[in-house]
């Protein structure tokens, strides 16, 4: 990161100051930008000069946010979006043609799964899923038409870990584009480009904002690929709003210190739940009991803030647990200052059939806990009393 530490880059990466010499970046709430004369306007539209034209294309606030993520992920270029799903859809739509094929981990976010199974087939784009616990099958799924290898790690909501180094080697061997959703880890914990990823995508709505305020998405990676995504997005219009970009850029200033505390709280809660008599199974990347613990330690700085537990008693017990929660929030979001408990089978992944849910590792009793920044003793107390009830 230009020989500067992560926290320093996150705080000190700013756009050029205006004539007012402000210390904190101002909001640029404008839809368009003006030109000195006809020649400057012509040169801007032909891209002979690099400058802001229209906030659907670029905006100073958006540029600052993207530049921070580029440095954090050690990428070449990037583009920001209104939501994480806009980032995922636009990335695939810009890079794929009719007849292309995707090989993806089966454990992906519900809306991503819907893109792969409902919408992309309309354009003759097929997806084959591999089991994250059996990465040896990946190469058998690759066809001459395969263009992209895709995965989330840690996965949503099962918190499984995929070996990024292995995926990087497979992608390189077969000349595939490796795209990684790094939302759960953030670039503070994990940098997929170091392991061979061509593009890294984030829902900035989660830990990047960290306070449950705004929506946003971003993709960073190789410049020639981002260029294609930019051109697609410039014409289709999924741009991030300047206000949300400003919020997200300010949020990144505290990403490291927030994520440190999130992970400290999550590990303490995970260690408590691992011994709880009402929990039949638990997954947290930095518990030694996690099946991919060694891989997690290899590619992640910390374990993240997401814990997956199986409540004894299945669906009914899971409902009773959620209804007994007092402090934590019942919400579909994650990565908030406030701890959140979610029942994926009935919420975030409810559009999947029961067979699809099980194939993605989602059982009826699975509960996803997004561990927040409250005092950890209060989080443990609330989860414990709900489990007992």
C-alpha positions as CSV (number, residue, x, y, z in Angstrom):
1,X,0.0,0.0,0.0
2,X,2.6,2.5,-1.1
3,X,4.7,1.7,1.9
4,X,2.1,3.1,4.2
5,X,0.3,1.0,6.8
6,X,-3.4,0.0,6.2
7,X,-4.8,2.4,8.8
8,X,-2.8,5.4,7.5
9,X,-3.9,4.8,3.9
10,X,-7.6,4.5,5.0
11,X,-7.4,7.8,6.9
12,X,-5.0,9.9,4.7
13,X,-6.3,8.9,1.2
14,X,-8.3,12.0,0.2
15,X,-9.2,13.9,-2.9
16,X,-7.6,17.3,-3.6
17,X,-8.7,20.1,-1.3
18,X,-10.8,22.9,-2.7
19,X,-10.0,26.6,-2.4
20,X,-11.5,26.5,1.0
21,X,-8.8,24.2,2.4
22,X,-11.2,22.0,4.3
23,X,-9.7,19.3,6.5
24,X,-12.5,16.8,6.0
25,X,-13.6,16.0,2.4
26,X,-16.8,17.9,1.6
27,X,-19.9,16.5,0.0
28,X,-20.2,16.9,-3.8
29,X,-23.9,16.7,-4.1
30,X,-24.1,17.5,-7.8
31,X,-25.5,15.5,-10.7
32,X,-23.2,17.2,-13.3
33,X,-20.0,19.3,-13.7
34,X,-19.4,22.4,-15.8
35,X,-16.7,23.1,-18.5
36,X,-14.6,26.2,-19.2
37,X,-15.3,26.0,-22.9
38,X,-16.4,23.8,-25.8
39,X,-12.9,22.3,-26.3
40,X,-12.6,21.1,-22.7
41,X,-16.1,19.6,-23.0
42,X,-15.2,17.8,-26.2
43,X,-12.0,16.5,-24.7
44,X,-13.7,15.2,-21.6
45,X,-16.3,13.2,-23.5
46,X,-13.7,11.7,-25.8
47,X,-11.6,10.8,-22.7
48,X,-8.6,12.8,-23.9
49,X,-8.6,14.4,-20.5
50,X,-9.6,12.7,-17.2
51,X,-12.2,14.8,-15.3
52,X,-15.7,14.5,-13.8
53,X,-18.6,14.9,-16.3
54,X,-21.7,13.4,-14.7
55,X,-22.1,11.7,-11.3
56,X,-23.4,8.5,-13.1
57,X,-19.9,8.2,-14.5
58,X,-17.8,9.6,-11.6
59,X,-17.9,12.0,-8.7
60,X,-15.2,13.2,-6.3
61,X,-16.7,11.5,-3.3
62,X,-17.1,8.2,-5.2
63,X,-13.5,8.5,-6.5
64,X,-12.1,8.9,-3.0
65,X,-14.0,5.9,-1.7
66,X,-12.9,3.7,-4.6
67,X,-9.3,4.9,-4.3
68,X,-9.2,3.8,-0.7
69,X,-10.5,0.3,-1.5
70,X,-8.0,0.0,-4.4
71,X,-5.2,0.7,-2.0
72,X,-6.6,-1.6,0.7
73,X,-7.0,-4.5,-1.7
74,X,-3.7,-3.6,-3.6
75,X,-5.7,-3.5,-6.8
76,X,-5.1,-1.5,-10.0
77,X,-8.5,0.1,-10.5
78,X,-12.1,0.0,-9.3
79,X,-15.7,1.2,-9.6
80,X,-18.4,1.8,-7.1
81,X,-22.1,0.8,-7.2
82,X,-25.4,1.6,-5.5
83,X,-25.4,-1.8,-3.8
84,X,-23.4,-4.9,-3.4
85,X,-25.7,-6.8,-5.7
86,X,-25.4,-4.1,-8.4
87,X,-21.6,-4.7,-8.2
88,X,-22.0,-8.4,-8.6
89,X,-24.5,-8.2,-11.4
90,X,-22.7,-5.5,-13.3
91,X,-19.4,-7.3,-13.0
92,X,-20.7,-10.5,-14.5
93,X,-22.9,-8.8,-17.1
94,X,-20.0,-6.7,-18.4
95,X,-17.6,-9.6,-18.7
96,X,-19.8,-12.4,-19.9
97,X,-21.3,-13.2,-23.3
98,X,-24.1,-15.5,-24.4
99,X,-22.8,-19.1,-24.2
100,X,-20.3,-18.4,-21.5
101,X,-20.1,-20.6,-18.4
102,X,-19.5,-19.9,-14.7
103,X,-18.0,-22.3,-12.1
104,X,-19.1,-21.1,-8.7
105,X,-19.0,-22.3,-5.1
106,X,-22.5,-23.6,-4.2
107,X,-22.5,-21.6,-1.0
108,X,-23.2,-18.1,-2.3
109,X,-25.6,-15.3,-1.1
110,X,-29.2,-16.0,-2.0
111,X,-29.5,-13.1,-4.5
112,X,-26.3,-14.2,-6.3
113,X,-27.7,-17.7,-6.5
114,X,-30.9,-16.3,-8.1
115,X,-28.8,-14.4,-10.7
116,X,-27.1,-17.7,-11.6
117,X,-30.2,-19.8,-11.8
118,X,-33.0,-17.5,-12.8
119,X,-31.7,-14.6,-14.8
120,X,-28.4,-15.5,-16.4
121,X,-30.0,-18.6,-18.1
122,X,-32.3,-16.2,-20.0
123,X,-29.1,-14.9,-21.8
124,X,-27.7,-18.5,-22.3
125,X,-25.2,-18.1,-19.4
126,X,-24.9,-21.3,-17.4
127,X,-23.5,-21.9,-13.9
128,X,-22.0,-25.1,-12.4
129,X,-21.7,-25.4,-8.7
130,X,-18.8,-27.1,-6.7
131,X,-19.0,-28.2,-3.1
132,X,-16.8,-26.1,-1.0
133,X,-15.8,-29.2,1.0
134,X,-14.7,-30.9,-2.2
135,X,-12.6,-28.4,-4.2
136,X,-11.1,-31.3,-6.1
137,X,-14.2,-31.4,-8.2
138,X,-13.7,-27.9,-9.6
139,X,-11.5,-28.9,-12.6
140,X,-14.0,-31.5,-13.6
141,X,-16.7,-28.8,-14.0
142,X,-14.6,-26.6,-16.3
143,X,-15.7,-26.5,-20.0
144,X,-14.2,-24.8,-23.1
145,X,-16.9,-22.1,-22.5
146,X,-16.0,-21.5,-18.8
147,X,-14.9,-17.9,-18.3
148,X,-15.3,-17.2,-14.6
149,X,-14.4,-19.0,-11.3
150,X,-16.4,-17.4,-8.5
151,X,-16.5,-17.8,-4.7
152,X,-17.3,-16.1,-1.4
153,X,-15.0,-16.8,1.5
154,X,-16.0,-16.9,4.3
155,X,-19.3,-18.1,2.9
156,X,-22.7,-16.6,3.6
157,X,-24.3,-17.9,5.8
158,X,-22.4,-21.1,6.7
159,X,-19.0,-19.4,7.4
160,X,-17.1,-22.0,5.4
161,X,-13.6,-21.2,4.1
162,X,-12.3,-21.7,0.6
163,X,-8.6,-22.0,-0.2
164,X,-7.9,-18.8,-2.2
165,X,-4.4,-20.0,-3.2
166,X,-5.9,-23.2,-4.7
167,X,-8.5,-21.2,-6.6
168,X,-5.8,-18.9,-7.9
169,X,-3.8,-21.8,-9.2
170,X,-6.8,-23.4,-10.9
171,X,-7.9,-20.1,-12.5
172,X,-4.4,-19.5,-13.8
173,X,-4.0,-23.1,-15.2
174,X,-7.3,-22.9,-17.1
175,X,-7.1,-19.2,-18.1
176,X,-10.2,-18.3,-16.1
177,X,-11.1,-15.0,-14.4
178,X,-11.1,-15.5,-10.6
179,X,-13.7,-13.3,-8.9
180,X,-13.9,-13.3,-5.1
181,X,-16.6,-11.8,-2.9
182,X,-14.6,-10.5,0.0
183,X,-17.5,-8.9,1.9
184,X,-17.3,-11.0,5.1
185,X,-13.6,-10.5,5.5
186,X,-13.1,-7.0,4.3
187,X,-9.6,-6.0,2.9
188,X,-8.4,-5.5,6.4
189,X,-8.6,-9.3,7.1
190,X,-8.0,-10.8,3.7
191,X,-6.7,-9.6,0.3
192,X,-7.7,-12.2,-2.4
193,X,-5.6,-10.5,-5.1
194,X,-2.5,-11.7,-3.3
195,X,-3.7,-15.2,-4.0
196,X,-4.5,-14.8,-7.7
197,X,-7.9,-13.1,-7.8
198,X,-8.5,-10.9,-10.8
199,X,-11.4,-9.0,-9.3
200,X,-12.6,-8.6,-5.7
201,X,-16.2,-7.5,-5.0
202,X,-17.8,-6.1,-1.8
203,X,-21.1,-5.2,-0.5
204,X,-20.0,-2.0,1.2
205,X,-23.3,-2.0,3.1
206,X,-21.8,-4.4,5.6
207,X,-18.6,-3.9,7.5
208,X,-17.3,-1.2,5.3
209,X,-20.1,1.1,6.4
210,X,-20.3,-0.8,9.7
211,X,-23.2,1.1,11.1
212,X,-26.2,0.0,9.1
213,X,-26.7,3.4,7.4
214,X,-26.2,3.3,3.7
215,X,-26.1,0.9,0.8
216,X,-23.1,0.5,-1.5
217,X,-20.9,-1.9,-3.5
218,X,-17.5,-1.8,-5.1
219,X,-15.4,-4.0,-7.4
220,X,-11.6,-3.6,-7.7
221,X,-8.9,-5.5,-9.6
222,X,-7.2,-5.6,-12.9
223,X,-7.5,-2.3,-14.8
224,X,-8.5,-3.8,-18.2
225,X,-11.4,-5.7,-16.5
226,X,-12.5,-2.7,-14.5
227,X,-12.6,-0.7,-17.7
228,X,-15.1,-3.1,-19.2
229,X,-17.2,-2.9,-16.0
230,X,-17.0,0.9,-16.0
231,X,-18.2,1.2,-19.6
232,X,-21.1,-1.2,-18.9
233,X,-22.1,0.7,-15.7
234,X,-21.7,4.1,-17.2
235,X,-24.4,3.2,-19.7
236,X,-26.7,1.1,-17.4
237,X,-26.6,3.4,-14.4
238,X,-26.0,1.5,-11.1
239,X,-23.8,4.3,-9.8
240,X,-23.2,4.9,-6.1
241,X,-24.7,8.2,-4.8
242,X,-22.2,10.8,-3.8
243,X,-23.7,11.0,-0.3
244,X,-23.3,7.3,0.3
245,X,-19.8,7.4,-1.1
246,X,-18.9,10.2,1.4
247,X,-20.3,8.2,4.3
248,X,-18.5,5.0,3.2
249,X,-15.2,6.8,2.7
250,X,-15.4,8.3,6.2
251,X,-16.4,4.8,7.5
252,X,-13.2,3.3,6.1
253,X,-11.2,5.6,8.3
254,X,-12.3,3.4,11.3
255,X,-12.5,0.0,9.5
256,X,-9.4,-1.4,11.1
257,X,-10.2,-0.5,14.7
258,X,-13.8,-1.6,14.3
259,X,-13.0,-4.9,12.7
260,X,-10.4,-5.6,15.4
261,X,-13.1,-5.3,18.1
262,X,-15.7,-7.1,16.0
263,X,-13.3,-10.1,15.7
264,X,-12.3,-10.0,19.4
265,X,-15.9,-10.1,20.5
266,X,-16.8,-12.8,17.9
267,X,-14.0,-15.1,19.1
268,X,-15.0,-14.8,22.7
269,X,-18.7,-15.5,21.8
270,X,-17.7,-18.4,19.6
271,X,-15.6,-20.0,22.4
272,X,-18.5,-19.6,24.8
273,X,-21.0,-21.2,22.3
274,X,-18.7,-24.0,21.4
275,X,-19.4,-25.5,24.9
276,X,-23.1,-24.6,25.1
277,X,-25.4,-27.5,25.6
278,X,-28.1,-26.0,23.4
279,X,-25.8,-25.6,20.4
280,X,-25.3,-28.8,18.4
281,X,-22.8,-27.3,15.9
282,X,-20.8,-24.1,15.5
283,X,-18.6,-22.6,12.8
284,X,-16.2,-19.7,13.3
285,X,-13.0,-19.5,11.2
286,X,-10.6,-19.0,14.1
287,X,-12.0,-21.9,16.2
288,X,-9.7,-24.9,15.9
289,X,-12.9,-27.0,15.5
290,X,-13.6,-25.3,12.2
291,X,-13.0,-27.8,9.4
292,X,-11.0,-25.3,7.4
293,X,-9.2,-23.7,10.4
294,X,-5.7,-24.1,8.9
295,X,-6.8,-22.5,5.6
296,X,-8.4,-19.6,7.5
297,X,-5.2,-19.0,9.5
298,X,-3.2,-19.0,6.2
299,X,-5.3,-16.4,4.3
300,X,-7.0,-14.4,7.0
301,X,-5.6,-12.0,9.6
302,X,-8.6,-12.4,11.9
303,X,-11.7,-14.6,12.0
304,X,-14.3,-12.1,11.1
305,X,-17.5,-11.1,12.9
306,X,-19.9,-13.9,11.7
307,X,-20.7,-17.0,13.6
308,X,-23.0,-19.8,12.4
309,X,-24.6,-22.1,15.0
310,X,-27.1,-24.9,14.8
311,X,-29.6,-24.7,17.6
312,X,-30.7,-28.0,19.1
313,X,-34.3,-28.7,18.2
314,X,-34.3,-27.5,14.6
315,X,-36.7,-25.0,13.1
316,X,-39.0,-24.6,16.1
317,X,-36.1,-24.2,18.6
318,X,-34.6,-21.7,16.2
319,X,-37.8,-19.6,16.2
320,X,-38.0,-19.8,20.0
321,X,-34.4,-18.6,20.3
322,X,-35.0,-15.6,18.0
323,X,-38.2,-14.7,19.8
324,X,-36.3,-14.7,23.2
325,X,-33.6,-12.3,22.0
326,X,-33.6,-9.1,24.0
327,X,-30.5,-7.0,23.2
328,X,-29.4,-8.2,19.7
329,X,-31.4,-7.2,16.6
330,X,-33.5,-9.4,14.4
331,X,-32.4,-8.2,11.0
332,X,-31.2,-9.4,7.6
333,X,-28.2,-7.1,7.6
334,X,-24.7,-7.9,9.0
335,X,-21.5,-6.1,9.8
336,X,-23.2,-3.5,12.0
337,X,-22.1,-2.0,15.3
338,X,-25.2,-3.7,16.7
339,X,-25.2,-7.5,17.0
340,X,-27.7,-9.1,14.7
341,X,-29.2,-12.6,14.6
342,X,-30.7,-14.0,11.4
343,X,-32.4,-17.2,10.5
344,X,-31.2,-17.7,6.9
345,X,-33.7,-20.5,5.9
346,X,-36.7,-18.2,6.4
347,X,-35.1,-14.9,5.4
348,X,-31.9,-14.2,3.3
349,X,-32.0,-17.7,1.6
350,X,-35.8,-18.3,1.7
351,X,-36.1,-18.1,-2.1
352,X,-34.0,-21.3,-2.3
353,X,-35.8,-24.7,-2.3
354,X,-35.2,-26.9,0.8
355,X,-32.9,-29.0,-1.4
356,X,-30.9,-26.0,-2.5
357,X,-30.7,-24.8,1.1
358,X,-29.2,-28.1,2.3
359,X,-26.8,-28.2,-0.7
360,X,-25.6,-24.7,0.4
361,X,-25.2,-25.9,4.0
362,X,-28.3,-24.1,5.3
363,X,-30.3,-26.3,7.7
364,X,-33.6,-25.3,9.3
365,X,-32.0,-24.7,12.6
366,X,-29.0,-22.6,11.3
367,X,-28.7,-19.2,12.9
368,X,-26.2,-16.6,11.7
369,X,-24.9,-14.2,14.3
370,X,-23.3,-10.9,13.2
371,X,-21.3,-9.9,16.3
372,X,-21.3,-6.2,17.0
373,X,-19.4,-3.8,19.1
374,X,-21.5,-3.9,22.3
375,X,-19.7,-5.1,25.5
376,X,-19.0,-8.8,24.8
377,X,-20.4,-9.8,28.2
378,X,-23.8,-8.3,27.2
379,X,-23.8,-10.1,23.9
380,X,-23.0,-13.4,25.6
381,X,-25.6,-12.9,28.2
382,X,-28.3,-12.2,25.6
383,X,-27.4,-15.1,23.4
384,X,-27.2,-17.4,26.4
385,X,-30.6,-16.5,27.9
386,X,-32.2,-16.9,24.5
387,X,-30.7,-20.4,24.1
388,X,-31.8,-21.5,27.5
389,X,-35.4,-20.4,26.8
